């Protein structure tokens, strides 16, 4: 039995993981489930010399911004961490996380804070990886996200952040897997929703039997979805049922382009926010005919094609050969091949010579993964473009890279703001504009 004492404190703020932050006896305490302004009782489960991590035992004085989480799995499932905080307060908290990261990690403040980009708080997640486990002691097949602070699967019958038709499908999906020949050899189902189409990619560690294929074909027909199989890496994914079907795609109507993608390709999770983020990015970048613009970490061309559509010539660079091919295919399909070129290169190993080899650039857009773009920003030389738009999914690495751009490369942080790409979670997507003379 734990001997960790129950203590009481008042919460001062939220951290980047959505935990309440307090200070007790000179130590920083991170308290899961607590909100700013609340007086709570807590018990620490991780104790270090300078900080502790704790769970709430009792909320003595609740925040006016606290709400009842609508999801019955909240608190067990690790998919969401902020359902107990009112939606507009979530956005404000994320904006503060961005500002704090820029100042405390980068020693930089933006000239302007952009209005947050927001959309629906539920049903937004068009991509998801659901973990599958066959656990006879818990009734058989479990499908869901991982439990909070655990490798176990939080079983779920619904998920409010998934599109409603996908959420409603979960119990039938669980029944399907339970009836396959080797449910213990199917660790994951990836969900990808395009416009009017939904694909389910079954990661299976041994081939499906004929009986399995009969069940999968019936499920695809009854649910109106595409069923794909994946025996090894992402490139091994193949559509199984129906045999003939249109490919997945999403559109950016404001820019008149359509983006085809495979269900295992990286695409933005929240298509509504992606469209609004695209509008903000194009406003800040302001691509014009005759300009030559780099799109680094370009993926399948999400930002590249709108840049080319505006009349500029875009140079897209991406580490994945498969995504580079997809970007080229999308450019051709949208009639933008003449104004676009795409290259595969490891941007985490960028050097001043490799960036200079891209040729003259009038502007640059950077959209890296969570690791950020430190090699790229360090490689920017005297001929680097005077304007950079940086789209980030990690405030800490954005702040680190901002410090280099501002303090070493002579740029000014003209503006920054968040895009609420993942409501109900602590994930912070943001966009920043840098300029130099």
N, C-alpha and C positions, 0 to 999 in steps of 0.2 A: 504494500500500500504506500502511495506517495506521501512523503513528509514535506513536500514543497508547500510553504504557507500561502494562504489566501490573503491578498493585500488589496488595498483600495487606492485609486488614483483618478485624476481627471485627464481626459484625452486632449492633447494639444493640436494634433494635425493628423493627416493621413500620409503614409509613405507610398513609394512607387508600386508596392504590391497591394495597396488598399487596406493596409493594417493601421490601426490607431497607434499614434506615437505619444508616449508620455516619458517623463523623467522622474525617477524615484531613487533617492539616496545616491545621486550623482551618476546613475546609470540610465541609458536609454532603453526603454521598454517598448517592444513592438507587440501590439495586442490584437490578435485576429478577432474580427467581429465587432470591434469598437469604433465609434465615430467621434469626430471632434466635438468637444463641449460636453461629452457624456462623463458622468461619474460612474465608475465601474469597479467591480471586484474581479480580480484576475488571478490566475495561477500560471507560473512560468513552467514551460516544458523544455526549454533550452537556456542554459545559463552560461554565459561567457564573462570574462573579466570586465568588458566594457559595455556589454548589452545583454538583454534577455529577450526571448520570444515567448509569448504567453497566449493563453486562451481566456476569453471572458467567462467568468463564473456567473455573474449577475450584473444586470444593468440597473444601477440605483436611480440615476437621473437620465432618461433617454433624450437623445437629440430630437429637435422638432423635424429634422430631415430624415429621421428613421422611418422606414416603411416595412410592412410585413412582406417578406419574400413570397411571390406567388408560386414559386416552384417547390413542390414537396421534397425535392432532392437537395435543395440548397443547404449548405453546411456539411453535407457528406460528399456530394459530387464536387470535384475540383474544377469543373468547367467554368463556373462563375464565382466571383468573390465579392461582388458589390450589390447584389440584389436588395440588400437591407438599406441601401442609400437611395434616396429619391433621385430620379433620372437627371434633372438639371443640376443637382448637387454633384452627381458623378462627373459631369462635364467640367464643372468649376474645379473640382479636385484634380482632374487630369491637367487642366491648364496650369494649376499651381505646381504640379509635379514637373511639368516642362520648364516653367520659369525657375524653379528651385535648382533643377539640374543644370540649366544654362549658367546660373550665377555661381552655385557652389562648386560645380565641377569645371566649368569653363571660364568663370570670372567675366561673364559677358551678359549684358542685358540687351534685348532687342529694342530698336528704335520704336517699333509699333508692335502691339499684340493684335493679331488678326482675330476676328470673330470666330468662335468655334464652328466647325462643320459638323452638323448633327443630322440625324435621320431617325427612323423608327427604332424604338428600344427593344423590340422583340421580333422574332421571326426573320432575322437578317442574315443568319449564317449560312451562306450558300456553299460553303466547303467545310467538311469536318472529317476527322478520322475517329471512328468509333472502335474501341477495343473490344474484342470478343474473348471470353473465357468460358471453358466448360468446367463447371464446378458442381459435381453431383451433390456435395454436401449442402449447397445453397439452392438446390432445386434444378440444376442443369445449366443451361446456357445463360450467361450474363452478357449484355451489350450495353455499353455506355462509355463515359469518360472515366478517367482514373479518379479514385477517391482523393480528397484533399490530404496531402502529405502521405500518400500511400501509393504502392504499385497495384493495389487491388482495384477491381472495377466496381464503380458505383452503378448498380443495376437501375435501369430506368424504363418506364413505360411511355414517357413523353419527354420532350425537351423544348422549352418555350423559345429558345434562341434559334432553333432550327426552323426552316419554313414549315408552316402548318402541315402540309401534305407529307413531309418527311417525318415530322414528329409523330403523326398519326400512324405511320408505317412501322414504328419501332416494335410493338408487340408481335406483329406478323413476321417481321424480320427475325426476331428471336425464335419464333416457332419454326421458320424455315431452316435456320442453322441447326436447330435441335434435331431435325429430321434428316440432315445430310449424313453421309456414311462416316465421316470423320470430323465431327464438330470440334474436337480438340486439336485439329490441325489447321484451324482457320483463325488466325490471331487478330485480324483487323478487317474492317469494312470502311472504305473511303467513299464519301459522298461528295458528288460534284453536281451542282445545279446550274444549268444554262438557261437560256430563254426558251421556255416551253418544253425543256427536256431535263430529265434527271438520270444520272448514271450512278450505279453502285459498283464499286470495284472490290471484289472479294479476294483478299490476299490469302491464298491457300498453299499449304506446304506440301501437299501431294495432289496428284491429278484427280479431278472429279470423276466419279463413276457415271455410267449411263443413267442410273437411277437418279443421281445427283443432278445431272443435266436436265432430266425431265422435270424435277422440282424447280430448278432455277428458271427454266423456260416458262413454266406456269406462273411463277412469281412475277417475272418480267411482264407477261401478258396481263395478269390480273391487276397489277399495280401501275401499269403504264410507264415502266421505267426501263432503262437499259441495264443489263447485267454484264459486267466485265469480270474476267478472271486475271489474276496476277500470280504467277508461279515463282518469280524471282524479283529482279529489280523493276523500277517503274517502267522501263522501256519494254518489259515483257507483257505489260497489260494488253489484253485483247478483248474486244467485244464478243460476247458469246450469244446473247439473245437481246433483241431480235437480230437475225443474221444481217439483214439489210436495214439500215436506219440512218437518219441524218446525224451529222456530227454536232458536238456541243459548241455553242458560241454565245457571246454576249455583245451587246451593241453600246456604242457611245453616241447617242442620237445627236447631241449638240455638235459633234464633230463629223457626223456622217460616216462613221467607220464601224465595221463589224469584226470581232476578234474570235477566230476559231481556236479551240483548245481541246486537248485530250484531258480526260478526267484526272490524270496523274500530274498534269502540268501545274506549275505554280500560277495561281490567279488570286486576285484580291477576294477575301472572304465576303465582304459586304459590298454588293454591286451598286446599291444606291449611294453609299458614301464614296465609292470609287468614282462615280460620275461627278459628284460635287467636288471631290478632291482634284479631279482632272480639270474642272473649270477653274479652280483656284490656281493650280499649277500653270495653266496656259495664260491666265491673266498676269501672273508674276513673271513668267518667262518671256511672254510677248513675242513669240516666234514670227518672223516676217520673211516675205519672199526675198531670196538672195542670201539669207544668212545660212551659216553652216553651224549646226548645233549637235553636241554630243549628248547621247542618252546612255549613261553608264549604269550597269546592272539592268539592262533594258528588258529582260524577260522575253515574253512573246510579242512585245511591241506596244504595251499598254499606253505608254506616253509617246513612243516614237511615231506612231501613226497620226495622232492629232498634230504633232509638230510638223510632220510632212504635209498634212492636209492644209496647214496654214500657209504653205508655200516655201517653207525653209527646207534645206537639205539636212537630213538627220543621219548621224553616224551612231549606230547602236552597238554597244559592246556588252557581252554577257558571258559568264563562265560555262554555261551549259550548251554543248553542241546542239542538243535536241531543241532547246528554246530558240537558239539562233536560227535553226531551220524553220521553226514555226513562225518566227518574226518575219523572215523573208517570204514565207508563203502568205502570211497575212497582208504584207505590203503588196504582193502581186494581186491577191484577191480584191484589194481595195483600190487598185490602179495607182499605187504610190511607189512602184518599184523604181521609177526614174529619180525619185527624190529621197531614196533611202539606201543605206548600205549597212550590213550587219557583220560583226566579227566575233569570234569566240576567243576570249582571253581571260586569264586569271587576274582579276582586278585586285585581289588581295596581295598580289606580288607586283603591283604597278610601280614603275620607276619614272623618273623625269623623261628618260629617253622613250619609254613606251607610250607615255601620254603625248609627248611631242610628235611621235610618229603618226598620231591621228590627224595631223595637219592643222591648218588654221581653224580656230573655233571662235565663233562670235559669242556663244553662250553654252552653258552646260546644265544638264539635269542629272542629279545623282539620286538613285533610289535603292540603297543597299539593303541587305538583310540585317538582322539584329547586330551582327558584328561591326557594322558601320563601314566607313570608307577611309580609314586612316592612311593606308598606303597611297590612295589616290590623292588625298588632300596634301600629303607631304610631298608628292611628286609634282605638284603644280609649280611651274616656273614663271619666269618673267612674262612669257607669252601666253599665260593662261587667260581664259576669257574673263571679261570684266563682270559678268553676271552669272551666278550659280543659284539654281533652285535645288534644294536638298529635301527629299521626302524621306522621313525616318520612321522606323517602327520601334526605336529604342532611345528614349531621351538621354540615357547615360552616354551612349556612343555618339549621338548627335552633339552633345555638349563637349565631349572630348575632341571631336573633329572641328567643332566651332572654335575651340581655343586655338587650334593650329591655323585655321583660316583667318582669324581676327588678329591674333598676337604674332603670328609668324609670316603670314602671306599678305597682309595688308588689306584684307576685306573688312567690310562693315556689315554687321548683322542688321539689315534694314527692317526685318519683320519676322515673326514666328507665331504659330498658332497650332492648335490641335485639330484633328479630325477624329470623331468618335467612331472609329471603325469597329470596335468591339464593345458595345454597350453591355453592362452588367459585369464586365471584367475590369481588371486594373490595367489592361494593355493600353498604351498611349501611342497613337500614330500622330505624327506632326509634320509640318512643312515650314521651311525657312528660306528666306531670300538673302543672299550675300551679294554685295557689289563692291567694286574697287575702281579707282580712277585708272 
